[in-house]
Amino acid sequence: MAKHEIIYKELRAEIAAGKYQSSNQLPSEAQLVDRFEVSRPTVARALRDLQTEGLIKRRAGSGTFINPSSSTRSAAPVLGLLVPERGVTEIFEAICGELGALARVQGYGVLWGDSPIPFVDRDSSPEHALLVCQRFIQEGVAGVFFSPMEYGEDKDRVNRELIELLSQSGIPVVLLDRDVSKFPQRSAFDLVSMDNFNAGFIIAEHMIRLGCRKLRFIARPGSATTVDARLSGIREALTRYEYKPNENLTAYGDPQDPHFVKQLHAGRSCDGILCANDLTAAQLLTSLSKLNINVPDKVRVAGIDDVRNATLFSVPLTTVHQPCQEIANVAFNTMQERIRKPSTPARTIMLSPRLVVRESCGAYKIKK
């Protein structure tokens, strides 16, 4: 990125965040030259770009001032929440709720489900997500928290299009939970998430220590990159404990499909089933019950996420706790830093998961 673009993006972000609201005036060219350690022509070009965008006005002999229209807009900087599957994946309800509360406390406006923009609460279609993204750009939001779409044949193209639209508009982006790139690759954007590799390792290690020797891992087709990370952690646990992974370790299918579930346990080919997430585990437990396959006596089951109703499943679920509140806090702080310093290298911040043991894994079975 050229030096004048870096200066332009940092000043633009500071204007959006209301940094110069009290004086309504930017630092002088000389001060900007010292701050960014560049030549005066480089600073002048960055200021011309801001002027062309209508964000500033330059007065000969007086200095550079915030355009009144942009000043009014930046008095209450706004953050966008672009989480197309918020109503589908339960962890996002907690994460987005916490982000909304943090934003209000810090004096930010928030555009999401309760905003004038019809956010993707009930409509998780790619077309709707693109409309919301374009509206965020039109509104000039100070930053966007984005969780890429997980399902759908076209999800990769849509996720790339969304992130490119935001990036080209100079809007800071902090990714929540998952990346737009496939695991283990990383994109050039901040990511705040649970350590999904560690989550997979923890739950697999727990099941191995309980005596499982024929583990299976199930997920829905088209699952997020976090699922690949969890699977890698499971494979690492099997290797660490010197168990050769089942040739059919991974099964992709619908946990509500009796035929799919019956095949998982055909001939007792597995003694433990690890689920990509708790929703998959909940549906699997229901299917196993209908097939008269008792959990945990005939097969042990575990999930990942620790959703709100995990204790209310047909068999209380052993799982890995997703630190939603901590993810929201770290993501919000990351966004503030990204707004202040747009040129900072992208960061990956992984928070530690925690094992939660309940009845579904058989840890509490009474040995006779």
C-alpha positions in Angstrom: 0.0 0.0 0.0 1.3 3.5 -0.9 2.3 5.8 1.9 -0.4 8.4 0.9 -3.0 5.7 1.1 -2.0 4.7 4.6 -2.2 8.3 5.7 -5.6 8.7 4.0 -7.0 5.6 5.7 -5.8 6.5 9.1 -7.1 10.1 8.9 -10.4 8.9 7.5 -10.8 6.4 10.3 -10.0 9.0 12.9 -12.6 11.4 11.4 -15.2 8.6 11.5 -14.3 7.9 15.1 -14.8 11.6 16.0 -11.2 12.2 17.1 -11.2 15.8 15.8 -14.7 16.7 16.9 -13.8 19.1 19.6 -11.6 21.4 17.5 -13.1 20.4 14.1 -9.6 20.8 12.7 -6.9 18.3 11.5 -3.2 18.7 12.4 -1.2 20.9 10.2 0.7 19.5 7.2 4.0 19.9 9.1 2.6 18.0 12.0 1.4 15.2 9.7 4.8 15.1 8.0 6.5 14.5 11.4 3.9 12.0 12.5 4.0 9.8 9.5 7.7 10.5 8.6 6.9 11.2 5.0 7.3 14.2 2.6 5.0 17.1 2.4 3.7 16.1 -1.1 2.7 12.7 0.2 0.7 14.3 3.0 -0.8 16.8 0.5 -2.0 13.9 -1.7 -3.7 12.1 1.2 -5.4 15.4 2.2 -6.6 15.9 -1.5 -8.2 12.4 -1.4 -10.0 13.3 1.8 -11.1 16.6 0.3 -12.3 14.9 -2.9 -14.4 12.5 -0.8 -16.0 15.5 0.9 -14.6 14.7 4.4 -12.5 17.9 4.8 -12.2 21.5 3.7 -8.9 23.2 3.3 -8.6 27.0 3.9 -5.5 28.8 2.7 -3.6 30.2 5.6 -6.0 28.7 8.2 -5.6 24.9 8.0 -7.6 21.8 7.3 -11.1 21.4 8.8 -13.7 18.7 9.0 -16.5 19.1 6.6 -19.6 20.0 8.7 -21.7 17.2 7.1 -19.0 14.6 8.0 -18.6 16.1 11.4 -22.3 15.6 12.2 -22.1 12.0 11.0 -18.9 11.3 13.0 -20.3 12.8 16.2 -21.8 9.3 16.9 -19.6 6.8 15.0 -21.5 3.7 14.0 -20.4 0.0 13.9 -22.0 -2.6 11.7 -22.6 -6.2 12.6 -22.6 -8.3 9.5 -23.5 -11.8 10.8 -25.8 -13.5 8.2 -26.3 -16.6 10.3 -26.9 -14.9 13.6 -30.3 -16.4 14.0 -29.0 -19.9 13.1 -25.9 -20.3 15.1 -26.6 -19.7 18.8 -23.2 -18.5 19.8 -23.7 -15.3 17.7 -26.7 -14.3 19.7 -24.4 -14.0 22.8 -21.5 -12.5 20.9 -23.6 -9.8 19.1 -25.5 -9.0 22.2 -22.3 -8.3 24.1 -20.9 -6.3 21.2 -24.0 -4.1 21.1 -23.8 -3.4 24.8 -20.1 -2.5 24.6 -20.7 -0.2 21.6 -23.4 1.7 23.4 -21.3 2.1 26.5 -18.4 3.4 24.5 -20.6 5.9 22.6 -20.9 4.1 19.3 -24.1 3.5 17.3 -24.8 0.0 16.2 -26.5 -1.2 13.0 -27.9 -4.7 13.4 -31.2 -6.5 14.1 -32.8 -3.7 16.0 -31.6 -0.9 13.7 -33.5 0.8 10.8 -31.6 -1.5 8.5 -33.4 -4.9 8.1 -30.5 -7.0 9.3 -30.2 -10.7 8.5 -32.2 -12.0 11.4 -34.7 -14.2 9.5 -33.3 -13.9 6.0 -29.8 -15.3 5.7 -29.7 -15.2 1.9 -26.5 -14.0 0.2 -28.6 -11.3 -1.6 -29.7 -9.9 1.7 -26.2 -10.0 3.2 -24.9 -8.0 0.2 -27.7 -5.4 0.5 -26.8 -5.0 4.2 -23.1 -4.6 3.3 -23.9 -2.0 0.7 -26.1 -0.1 3.2 -23.3 -0.1 5.7 -21.0 1.4 3.1 -23.5 4.1 2.2 -24.0 4.9 5.9 -20.2 5.3 6.3 -19.9 3.0 9.3 -16.6 3.3 11.3 -16.1 -0.5 11.2 -17.8 -3.8 10.6 -17.8 -7.1 12.6 -18.2 -9.8 10.1 -18.7 -13.5 10.4 -18.5 -15.2 7.0 -21.5 -17.3 5.8 -21.1 -21.0 6.6 -23.6 -22.8 4.4 -24.7 -22.6 0.8 -23.0 -23.6 -2.4 -22.1 -20.0 -3.2 -20.9 -19.0 0.2 -17.2 -18.7 -0.6 -17.8 -16.3 -3.5 -20.3 -14.3 -1.4 -17.9 -14.0 1.5 -15.1 -12.8 -0.7 -17.4 -10.3 -2.4 -18.6 -8.9 1.0 -15.1 -8.6 2.4 -13.8 -7.0 -0.8 -16.6 -4.4 -0.8 -15.8 -3.4 2.7 -12.0 -3.4 2.1 -12.3 -1.3 -1.0 -14.4 1.2 0.9 -11.7 1.6 3.5 -13.9 0.2 6.3 -12.0 -1.7 9.0 -13.2 -5.3 9.4 -12.8 -7.6 12.4 -13.8 -11.2 11.7 -15.7 -13.1 14.3 -15.3 -16.9 14.9 -14.2 -17.8 11.4 -12.0 -16.7 8.5 -12.9 -16.2 4.8 -9.9 -18.4 3.9 -9.9 -22.1 4.4 -8.1 -23.6 7.4 -5.2 -23.3 8.0 -4.8 -20.4 5.6 -5.4 -16.8 6.9 -6.8 -13.7 5.2 -5.4 -10.2 5.7 -8.0 -9.3 8.3 -8.2 -9.4 12.1 -9.8 -12.6 13.5 -11.1 -13.1 17.0 -12.2 -16.7 17.8 -12.0 -19.6 20.2 -9.0 -21.8 19.6 -10.9 -24.4 17.6 -7.9 -26.7 17.1 -7.5 -26.8 20.8 -11.2 -27.4 21.3 -11.0 -30.5 19.0 -8.0 -31.8 20.8 -9.5 -31.3 24.3 -12.8 -33.1 23.5 -11.0 -36.0 21.7 -8.5 -36.4 24.5 -11.3 -36.6 27.0 -13.1 -39.3 25.1 -9.9 -41.3 24.6 -9.2 -41.1 28.4 -12.7 -42.5 28.9 -11.7 -45.5 26.9 -13.0 -44.7 23.4 -11.0 -46.4 20.7 -13.2 -46.0 17.6 -14.1 -42.4 17.4 -16.2 -40.8 14.6 -16.5 -37.1 13.8 -19.7 -35.8 12.2 -20.5 -32.4 10.5 -22.9 -31.0 8.0 -21.6 -30.5 4.4 -20.3 -27.0 3.8 -19.5 -26.3 7.4 -17.3 -23.4 8.4 -13.5 -23.4 8.5 -13.7 -23.7 12.3 -14.9 -27.3 11.8 -11.8 -28.1 9.8 -9.7 -26.7 12.7 -11.6 -28.8 15.2 -11.1 -31.9 13.1 -7.4 -31.2 12.9 -7.3 -31.0 16.7 -9.1 -34.4 17.0 -6.5 -36.0 14.6 -3.7 -34.5 16.7 -5.1 -36.1 19.9 -5.4 -39.5 18.2 -1.8 -39.2 17.0 -0.6 -38.0 20.4 -2.2 -41.0 22.1 -0.9 -43.3 19.4 -4.3 -44.4 18.1 -4.6 -44.8 14.3 -7.5 -42.7 13.2 -10.5 -44.6 11.8 -10.4 -44.7 8.0 -13.9 -43.4 8.2 -13.2 -40.9 11.0 -15.1 -38.1 9.3 -18.7 -38.3 8.2 -20.6 -35.5 6.5 -24.3 -35.7 6.6 -27.6 -34.8 8.2 -27.8 -35.9 11.9 -31.6 -35.9 11.5 -31.4 -38.5 8.8 -32.1 -42.0 10.3 -30.2 -43.8 7.5 -27.1 -41.6 8.0 -27.1 -42.1 11.8 -27.7 -45.8 11.5 -24.7 -46.1 9.2 -22.5 -44.3 11.8 -23.2 -47.0 14.4 -23.6 -50.0 12.1 -22.1 -53.1 13.7 -20.9 -50.9 16.6 -18.2 -49.5 14.3 -17.8 -46.6 16.7 -17.9 -46.2 20.5 -17.8 -42.4 20.5 -19.2 -39.7 18.3 -17.7 -36.2 18.3 -20.0 -33.6 16.8 -18.9 -30.4 14.9 -21.1 -28.3 17.2 -23.9 -28.7 19.8 -26.7 -28.2 17.3 -25.5 -31.2 15.4 -25.1 -33.1 18.7 -28.7 -32.2 19.8 -30.1 -33.5 16.5 -27.9 -36.7 16.7 -29.2 -37.4 20.2 -32.8 -37.3 19.0 -32.0 -39.6 16.1 -30.2 -42.1 18.3 -33.1 -42.1 20.7 -35.5 -42.9 17.9 -33.2 -45.8 16.8 -33.1 -47.1 20.4 -29.4 -46.5 20.6 -28.8 -45.6 24.2 -26.4 -42.7 25.0 -23.9 -43.2 26.7 -24.4 -47.0 27.2 -24.1 -48.0 23.6 -22.2 -44.9 22.3 -20.7 -41.8 23.9 -21.5 -38.4 22.4 -19.9 -35.0 22.7 -20.3 -31.6 21.1 -18.5 -28.2 20.9 -19.9 -24.7 21.8 -21.8 -25.2 25.1 -25.0 -23.6 23.9 -27.6 -22.3 26.3 -29.8 -25.5 26.2 -27.0 -28.1 26.3 -28.1 -29.2 29.8 -31.7 -29.7 28.6 -31.0 -32.1 25.7 -32.4 -35.6 26.0 -29.1 -36.5 27.6 -27.2 -33.5 29.0 -24.3 -32.9 26.6 -20.6 -33.0 27.3 -19.1 -30.2 25.2 -16.4 -27.5 25.0 -17.4 -24.1 26.2 -17.2 -21.3 23.7 -16.1 -18.0 25.6 -18.7 -15.8 23.8 -18.4 -12.8 26.2 -14.6 -12.8 26.0 -14.7 -13.0 22.2 -17.0 -10.0 22.1 -14.7 -8.0 24.5 -11.6 -8.8 22.6 -13.2 -8.2 19.2 -14.4 -4.8 20.3 -11.0 -3.7 21.6 -9.5 -5.1 18.4 -11.9 -2.9 16.3 -11.0 0.2 18.3 -7.3 -0.4 17.7 -8.0 -1.2 14.0 -9.9 2.1 13.6 -7.0 4.1 15.3 -4.3 2.3 13.4 -5.6 0.9 10.1 -2.1 0.0 8.8 -1.3 -2.4 11.8 -0.6 -6.0 10.5 -3.6 -8.3 10.8 -3.9 -10.3 14.0 -5.2 -13.7 14.9 -6.5 -13.8 18.5 -7.5 -17.2 19.8 -9.2 -17.6 23.2 -8.9 -20.7 25.3 -11.8 -23.2 25.3 -12.9 -25.1 28.4 -14.2 -28.7 28.7 -17.6 -29.1 30.2 -18.4 -32.7 31.3 -22.0 -34.0 31.5 -23.8 -37.3 31.1 -23.5 -37.9 27.3 -19.9 -38.9 27.4 -20.5 -41.6 30.1 -18.0 -40.1 32.5 -20.6 -40.5 35.3 -21.6 -44.1 34.5 -21.7 -46.2 37.7 -19.6 -49.3 37.2 -21.2 -52.4 38.7 
